[in-house]
Amino acid sequence: MLKGVNKQVVEVVEVDNEFFERAILFIKPEQQQHGEEALRENARRYVGTLRWRPRRVCGWRLWGARLAWWGSALGLGTLLGGLLIK
């Protein structure tokens, strides 16, 4: 286990990934009293469960943003049209 300036960290070298060679995890202060082997085992298990999931580009947030943009454009157009007609 490596000791940082303010935090304790665990470095996992066997990550079984073709892109990454190691992972560094910072230990929560309330969990630092556990033994070094338990922390290393939990770190290995956690890194093994990591999966990359790309963000969906066209989700409900995108449609909400588009709806807000079109609504504001429609409102601004109506306001300007009303001012110009008077």
Backbone as CSV, one residue per row, in Angstrom:
resi,resn,N_x,N_y,N_z,CA_x,CA_y,CA_z,C_x,C_y,C_z
1,MET,0.861,-1.174,0.000,0.000,0.000,0.000,0.901,1.229,0.000
2,LEU,0.505,2.208,-0.767,1.269,3.448,-0.835,0.641,4.482,0.086
3,LYS,1.436,5.299,0.680,0.933,6.350,1.554,1.061,7.678,0.827
4,GLY,-0.071,8.376,0.639,-0.063,9.671,-0.019,0.166,10.779,0.983
5,VAL,0.036,12.003,0.535,0.239,13.136,1.421,-0.879,13.195,2.452
6,ASN,-2.128,13.161,1.987,-3.260,13.247,2.905,-4.107,11.983,2.907
7,LYS,-3.936,11.144,1.930,-4.800,9.976,1.780,-3.951,8.728,1.631
8,GLN,-4.568,7.604,1.920,-3.946,6.326,1.618,-4.492,5.861,0.274
9,VAL,-3.646,5.244,-0.526,-4.057,4.782,-1.839,-3.645,3.326,-2.023
10,VAL,-4.364,2.657,-2.919,-4.024,1.303,-3.318,-3.777,1.347,-4.815
11,GLU,-2.673,0.779,-5.261,-2.363,0.720,-6.681,-2.601,-0.717,-7.150
12,VAL,-3.492,-0.865,-8.133,-3.798,-2.180,-8.687,-3.058,-2.279,-10.019
13,VAL,-2.141,-3.232,-10.110,-1.330,-3.351,-11.311,-1.944,-4.359,-12.283
14,GLU,-2.567,-5.419,-11.805,-3.168,-6.433,-12.668,-4.617,-6.057,-12.970
15,VAL,-4.829,-5.195,-13.975,-6.186,-4.745,-14.275,-6.830,-5.534,-15.418
16,ASP,-6.083,-6.411,-16.093,-6.606,-7.245,-17.183,-7.334,-6.424,-18.233
17,ASN,-6.675,-5.385,-18.729,-7.257,-4.522,-19.741,-6.178,-4.205,-20.767
18,GLU,-6.545,-4.228,-22.050,-5.557,-3.983,-23.086,-5.155,-2.516,-23.190
19,PHE,-5.946,-1.603,-22.630,-5.667,-0.175,-22.728,-4.972,0.387,-21.494
20,PHE,-5.243,-0.189,-20.325,-4.724,0.357,-19.076,-3.816,-0.654,-18.402
21,GLU,-2.761,-0.144,-17.765,-1.835,-1.047,-17.095,-1.970,-1.029,-15.577
22,ARG,-2.573,0.022,-15.018,-2.738,0.065,-13.566,-3.852,1.044,-13.197
23,ALA,-4.350,0.894,-11.972,-5.378,1.790,-11.437,-4.944,2.214,-10.045
24,ILE,-5.218,3.463,-9.710,-4.903,3.977,-8.375,-6.213,4.375,-7.713
25,LEU,-6.503,3.788,-6.571,-7.743,4.038,-5.835,-7.416,4.698,-4.509
26,PHE,-8.182,5.721,-4.168,-8.012,6.416,-2.889,-8.960,5.787,-1.875
27,ILE,-8.424,5.450,-0.722,-9.196,4.776,0.314,-9.977,5.792,1.124
28,LYS,-11.251,5.488,1.384,-12.071,6.357,2.219,-11.492,6.371,3.635
29,PRO,-11.516,7.544,4.278,-10.918,7.625,5.631,-11.554,6.662,6.633
30,GLU,-12.853,6.427,6.519,-13.516,5.545,7.490,-13.199,4.062,7.242
31,GLN,-12.597,3.731,6.092,-12.273,2.344,5.774,-10.783,2.035,5.918
32,GLN,-10.005,2.995,6.369,-8.555,2.809,6.435,-8.106,1.877,7.551
33,GLN,-8.983,1.541,8.472,-8.574,0.678,9.573,-8.524,-0.788,9.167
34,HIS,-9.058,-1.145,7.986,-9.011,-2.534,7.531,-7.585,-2.892,7.144
35,GLY,-7.304,-4.160,7.147,-5.958,-4.622,6.833,-5.587,-4.391,5.378
36,GLU,-4.296,-4.404,5.135,-3.792,-4.125,3.786,-4.273,-5.164,2.781
37,GLU,-4.292,-6.421,3.169,-4.720,-7.479,2.247,-6.200,-7.352,1.897
38,ALA,-7.030,-6.982,2.877,-8.462,-6.788,2.606,-8.671,-5.617,1.657
39,LEU,-7.908,-4.550,1.843,-8.030,-3.396,0.953,-7.582,-3.749,-0.465
40,ARG,-6.486,-4.495,-0.576,-6.014,-4.897,-1.904,-7.022,-5.807,-2.599
41,GLU,-7.590,-6.735,-1.870,-8.575,-7.656,-2.461,-9.825,-6.901,-2.918
42,ASN,-10.303,-5.980,-2.101,-11.457,-5.169,-2.495,-11.132,-4.304,-3.709
43,ALA,-9.918,-3.784,-3.767,-9.509,-2.969,-4.910,-9.470,-3.809,-6.181
44,ARG,-8.899,-5.013,-6.116,-8.865,-5.891,-7.290,-10.267,-6.252,-7.752
45,ARG,-11.140,-6.550,-6.801,-12.518,-6.912,-7.135,-13.255,-5.740,-7.772
46,TYR,-13.048,-4.539,-7.225,-13.721,-3.349,-7.763,-13.253,-3.037,-9.182
47,VAL,-11.952,-3.064,-9.403,-11.418,-2.769,-10.738,-11.909,-3.813,-11.738
48,GLY,-12.071,-5.051,-11.303,-12.576,-6.095,-12.191,-14.018,-5.887,-12.616
49,THR,-14.785,-5.141,-11.829,-16.191,-4.926,-12.174,-16.419,-3.695,-13.041
50,LEU,-15.385,-2.887,-13.247,-15.562,-1.659,-14.021,-15.843,-1.972,-15.484
51,ARG,-16.873,-1.350,-16.014,-17.216,-1.472,-17.426,-17.442,-0.087,-17.981
52,TRP,-16.939,0.170,-19.163,-17.135,1.467,-19.799,-18.443,1.457,-20.553
53,ARG,-19.305,2.430,-20.256,-20.588,2.579,-20.947,-20.628,3.987,-21.523
54,PRO,-20.567,4.116,-22.842,-20.612,5.460,-23.422,-21.966,6.108,-23.183
55,ARG,-21.946,7.416,-23.039,-23.199,8.145,-22.821,-24.009,8.133,-24.097
56,ARG,-25.293,7.968,-23.939,-26.168,8.012,-25.102,-26.331,9.457,-25.528
57,VAL,-26.161,9.692,-26.810,-26.241,11.054,-27.326,-27.687,11.501,-27.430
58,CYS,-28.580,10.593,-27.765,-29.969,10.994,-27.971,-30.845,10.418,-26.857
59,GLY,-30.748,10.949,-25.701,-31.567,10.536,-24.578,-32.668,11.549,-24.316
60,TRP,-33.348,11.385,-23.228,-34.463,12.286,-22.910,-33.954,13.686,-22.588
61,ARG,-32.727,13.801,-22.097,-32.176,15.132,-21.805,-31.964,15.928,-23.085
62,LEU,-31.522,15.246,-24.137,-31.326,15.922,-25.410,-32.653,16.427,-25.955
63,TRP,-33.675,15.599,-25.871,-34.997,16.027,-26.353,-35.553,17.153,-25.491
64,GLY,-35.318,17.117,-24.196,-35.751,18.210,-23.320,-35.047,19.514,-23.658
65,ALA,-33.759,19.441,-23.946,-33.011,20.642,-24.319,-33.496,21.193,-25.654
66,ARG,-33.752,20.307,-26.603,-34.277,20.753,-27.894,-35.653,21.395,-27.742
67,LEU,-36.505,20.800,-26.931,-37.845,21.348,-26.719,-37.758,22.723,-26.062
68,ALA,-36.870,22.882,-25.079,-36.705,24.185,-24.426,-36.162,25.214,-25.415
69,TRP,-35.228,24.823,-26.268,-34.657,25.734,-27.255,-35.722,26.172,-28.257
70,TRP,-36.480,25.242,-28.787,-37.539,25.587,-29.753,-38.639,26.406,-29.087
71,GLY,-38.970,26.091,-27.840,-39.990,26.865,-27.132,-39.558,28.297,-26.901
72,SER,-38.291,28.480,-26.534,-37.808,29.848,-26.320,-37.709,30.602,-27.646
73,ALA,-37.328,29.918,-28.719,-37.281,30.564,-30.033,-38.677,30.968,-30.489
74,LEU,-39.645,30.109,-30.248,-41.035,30.420,-30.606,-41.555,31.587,-29.777
75,GLY,-41.256,31.596,-28.493,-41.696,32.692,-27.625,-41.045,34.009,-28.010
76,LEU,-39.763,33.986,-28.300,-39.065,35.198,-28.711,-39.588,35.703,-30.052
77,GLY,-39.860,34.793,-30.976,-40.417,35.183,-32.268,-41.789,35.799,-32.126
78,THR,-42.601,35.247,-31.250,-43.938,35.792,-31.006,-43.840,37.166,-30.387
79,LEU,-42.952,37.335,-29.443,-42.761,38.629,-28.786,-42.297,39.696,-29.778
80,LEU,-41.295,39.361,-30.574,-40.798,40.307,-31.567,-41.851,40.614,-32.630
81,GLY,-42.593,39.597,-33.052,-43.665,39.825,-34.025,-44.732,40.738,-33.463
82,GLY,-45.079,40.541,-32.222,-46.084,41.399,-31.584,-45.611,42.834,-31.463
83,LEU,-44.329,43.035,-31.148,-43.792,44.383,-31.027,-43.698,45.081,-32.394
84,LEU,-43.361,44.343,-33.427,-43.217,44.932,-34.745,-44.566,45.248,-35.395
85,ILE,-45.598,44.514,-35.078,-46.922,44.746,-35.671,-47.547,45.998,-35.054
86,LYS,-47.291,46.281,-33.803,-47.885,47.455,-33.156,-47.332,48.657,-33.750
